[in-house]
């Protein structure tokens, strides 16, 4: 299970979605598949957890559900609006519509992932963008469902960065729907609490063993592994990090200088626009993690 879970989950659900859409099944089947993916993710996290304590609620269950419902509704509305948006954009006729559906999805994944990764990278550099992105980094445990936990404004910025080039190229609605479904599946894997092993696949896919390091709460230590789908973008950015011998502690996650970050849904929506007079002292880097980071730099 440790070695097969991530590729089976990823290729299984995306392959099933490709088959259904390719067979002409209504696109409504894609949001209907997502609850099944969430259910299986929850089950796997309980059968083989990375951290058992991360399966317990931190008072965040209802909040994460609200984030997911709002953000996935925005995704559905965005897909439905593609024909209308296309009327306002120049038509370059550049989309490879005659390619197999799987190859079209791969093109969409590569282009969207680069745009989303660059917006994500900028969100750790720009104080204004960070205020929106901090909502996502306030999580103090990682489990699949909180991958869908984002401030809706930041999600829209990431979506714009990832999909605007695709819209200009003339992406079909069915490919855009498959892309949105693939993003949800990938977020479930990135934030999974399953004790997975990905081996050499880490050079290609940005799954949980890499992305957990992005949520470290120790200053800029977490400014690594920005990619959503493909980890080679981080190699190009010089932000790739892999620590195979470091097992995250239960309290390694969050925003180190904001341990008081609000937990409630409405409070998190308002927090980016609220003036914060003073930040707490940054969390100190644990000795074991510091040693692993030094070793990674040497290697």
CORBELNOR-V921315 format. One record per residue. N is the residue number from 1. RES is the residue in three letters. PHI is phi in whole degrees, -180 to 180 (none if undefined). PSI is psi in whole degrees, -180 to 180 (none if undefined). Layout:
<<N/RES/PHI/PSI> <N/RES/PHI/PSI>>
//
This chain:
<<1/UNK/none/-40> <2/UNK/-60/-40> <3/UNK/-87/-28> <4/UNK/-95/-20> <5/UNK/-57/-55> <6/UNK/-62/-53> <7/UNK/-64/-36> <8/UNK/-67/-42> <9/UNK/-65/-48> <10/UNK/-66/-58> <11/UNK/-74/-29> <12/UNK/-64/-53> <13/UNK/-72/-41> <14/UNK/-70/-37> <15/UNK/-63/-41> <16/UNK/-64/-41> <17/UNK/-63/-42> <18/UNK/-61/-42> <19/UNK/-63/-47> <20/UNK/-64/-46> <21/UNK/-67/-40> <22/UNK/-63/-29> <23/UNK/-86/3> <24/UNK/86/11> <25/UNK/-68/145> <26/UNK/-55/146> <27/UNK/-65/-13> <28/UNK/-62/-21> <29/UNK/-65/-25> <30/UNK/-71/-53> <31/UNK/-63/-24> <32/UNK/-73/-27> <33/UNK/-76/-26> <34/UNK/-62/-43> <35/UNK/-59/-34> <36/UNK/-65/-42> <37/UNK/-63/-42> <38/UNK/-64/-43> <39/UNK/-62/-45> <40/UNK/-66/-36> <41/UNK/-63/-44> <42/UNK/-61/-43> <43/UNK/-63/-45> <44/UNK/-64/-36> <45/UNK/-66/-27> <46/UNK/-88/-27> <47/UNK/-78/-37> <48/UNK/-143/70> <49/UNK/-75/147> <50/UNK/-74/-47> <51/UNK/-133/117> <52/UNK/-59/-38> <53/UNK/-65/-24> <54/UNK/-73/-12> <55/UNK/-82/-13> <56/UNK/-91/140> <57/UNK/-63/139> <58/UNK/-105/30> <59/UNK/76/21> <60/UNK/-118/1> <61/UNK/-63/-51> <62/UNK/-64/-41> <63/UNK/-58/-48> <64/UNK/-64/-36> <65/UNK/-63/-42> <66/UNK/-65/-44> <67/UNK/-58/-46> <68/UNK/-64/-45> <69/UNK/-63/-45> <70/UNK/-66/-48> <71/UNK/-70/-39> <72/UNK/-70/-33> <73/UNK/-64/-41> <74/UNK/-62/-38> <75/UNK/-63/-45> <76/UNK/-63/-44> <77/UNK/-64/-37> <78/UNK/-64/-42> <79/UNK/-65/-43> <80/UNK/-64/-27> <81/UNK/-85/-5> <82/UNK/-56/-47> <83/UNK/-58/-37> <84/UNK/-69/-44> <85/UNK/-63/-37> <86/UNK/-61/-27> <87/UNK/-67/-24> <88/UNK/-98/-6> <89/UNK/-108/149> <90/UNK/-64/141> <91/UNK/-99/103> <92/UNK/-88/-9> <93/UNK/58/34> <94/UNK/-96/-1> <95/UNK/-79/133> <96/UNK/-78/69> <97/UNK/-65/-21> <98/UNK/-86/-3> <99/UNK/-77/158> <100/UNK/-57/149> <101/UNK/-57/-37> <102/UNK/-65/-39> <103/UNK/-71/-35> <104/UNK/-63/-41> <105/UNK/-65/-40> <106/UNK/-62/-43> <107/UNK/-60/-45> <108/UNK/-62/-41> <109/UNK/-62/-45> <110/UNK/-64/-47> <111/UNK/-68/-47> <112/UNK/-64/-40> <113/UNK/-65/-38> <114/UNK/-64/-46> <115/UNK/-64/-45> <116/UNK/-65/-41> <117/UNK/-62/-41> <118/UNK/-68/-38> <119/UNK/-65/-41> <120/UNK/-62/-45> <121/UNK/-59/-45> <122/UNK/-64/-29> <123/UNK/-69/-17> <124/UNK/-95/-2> <125/UNK/-111/-32> <126/UNK/-96/121> <127/UNK/-58/-35> <128/UNK/-68/-47> <129/UNK/-67/-35> <130/UNK/-63/-34> <131/UNK/-60/-37> <132/UNK/-77/-41> <133/UNK/-72/-24> <134/UNK/-60/-27> <135/UNK/-55/-44> <136/UNK/-68/-35> <137/UNK/-81/-4> <138/UNK/-77/-7> <139/UNK/-63/139> <140/UNK/-110/4> <141/UNK/-146/157> <142/UNK/-118/122> <143/UNK/-145/158> <144/UNK/-51/-39> <145/UNK/-67/-29> <146/UNK/-80/4> <147/UNK/-67/-23> <148/UNK/-89/5> <149/UNK/-91/102> <150/UNK/-145/153> <151/UNK/-66/131> <152/UNK/-58/-32> <153/UNK/-68/-39> <154/UNK/-70/-37> <155/UNK/-61/-40> <156/UNK/-66/-36> <157/UNK/-66/-44> <158/UNK/-63/-42> <159/UNK/-63/-39> <160/UNK/-64/-44> <161/UNK/-63/-33> <162/UNK/-87/-31> <163/UNK/-106/-19> <164/UNK/-57/-46> <165/UNK/-61/-35> <166/UNK/-69/-39> <167/UNK/-65/-40> <168/UNK/-64/-36> <169/UNK/-75/-14> <170/UNK/90/40> <171/UNK/-59/133> <172/UNK/-69/156> <173/UNK/-60/-41> <174/UNK/-67/-34> <175/UNK/-71/-40> <176/UNK/-62/-38> <177/UNK/-66/-41> <178/UNK/-64/-39> <179/UNK/-62/-47> <180/UNK/-61/-40> <181/UNK/-66/-43> <182/UNK/-63/-37> <183/UNK/-61/-44> <184/UNK/-63/-41> <185/UNK/-64/-42> <186/UNK/-66/-39> <187/UNK/-64/-37> <188/UNK/-62/-38> <189/UNK/-76/-40> <190/UNK/-61/-38> <191/UNK/-104/15> <192/UNK/-66/144> <193/UNK/-96/19> <194/UNK/-82/137> <195/UNK/-79/76> <196/UNK/-94/156> <197/UNK/-121/128> <198/UNK/-116/-7> <199/UNK/51/-133> <200/UNK/-69/-16> <201/UNK/-65/-14> <202/UNK/-64/-23> <203/UNK/-73/-13> <204/UNK/-117/-46> <205/UNK/-112/138> <206/UNK/-93/70> <207/UNK/-92/-176> <208/UNK/-53/-43> <209/UNK/-58/-25> <210/UNK/-90/-45> <211/UNK/-73/-26> <212/UNK/-57/-35> <213/UNK/-67/-25> <214/UNK/-69/-21> <215/UNK/-98/9> <216/UNK/-60/141> <217/UNK/-92/6> <218/UNK/-96/84> <219/UNK/59/-128> <220/UNK/-90/8> <221/UNK/-58/-34> <222/UNK/-84/6> <223/UNK/-80/57> <224/UNK/-142/165> <225/UNK/51/61> <226/UNK/-81/-21> <227/UNK/-62/149> <228/UNK/-86/-55> <229/UNK/-102/-53> <230/UNK/-113/119> <231/UNK/-71/-14> <232/UNK/-69/-19> <233/UNK/-63/-37> <234/UNK/-69/-31> <235/UNK/-65/-40> <236/UNK/-68/-35> <237/UNK/-80/-14> <238/UNK/76/27> <239/UNK/-120/17> <240/UNK/-79/138> <241/UNK/-146/135> <242/UNK/-139/124> <243/UNK/-124/80> <244/UNK/-65/-23> <245/UNK/-99/2> <246/UNK/-105/120> <247/UNK/-101/117> <248/UNK/-58/140> <249/UNK/-79/163> <250/UNK/-63/-25> <251/UNK/-111/26> <252/UNK/-82/-11> <253/UNK/-104/160> <254/UNK/123/-159> <255/UNK/-115/109> <256/UNK/-58/-37> <257/UNK/-96/9> <258/UNK/-135/60> <259/UNK/-65/-14> <260/UNK/-96/15> <261/UNK/-59/135> <262/UNK/-61/148> <263/UNK/-101/-32> <264/UNK/-67/152> <265/UNK/-63/-54> <266/UNK/-63/-37> <267/UNK/-64/-36> <268/UNK/-71/-34> <269/UNK/-65/-35> <270/UNK/-85/-25> <271/UNK/-56/-41> <272/UNK/-61/-20> <273/UNK/-104/4> <274/UNK/-97/140> <275/UNK/-75/128> <276/UNK/-109/114> <277/UNK/-72/-36> <278/UNK/-151/145> <279/UNK/-102/155> <280/UNK/-77/167> <281/UNK/-64/140> <282/UNK/-61/145> <283/UNK/-68/139> <284/UNK/-76/141> <285/UNK/-72/126> <286/UNK/-63/144> <287/UNK/-56/-42> <288/UNK/-64/-43> <289/UNK/-66/-40> <290/UNK/-60/-43> <291/UNK/-64/-41> <292/UNK/-66/-37> <293/UNK/-66/-41> <294/UNK/-63/-41> <295/UNK/-64/-41> <296/UNK/-65/-37> <297/UNK/-67/-38> <298/UNK/-66/-41> <299/UNK/-73/none>>
//
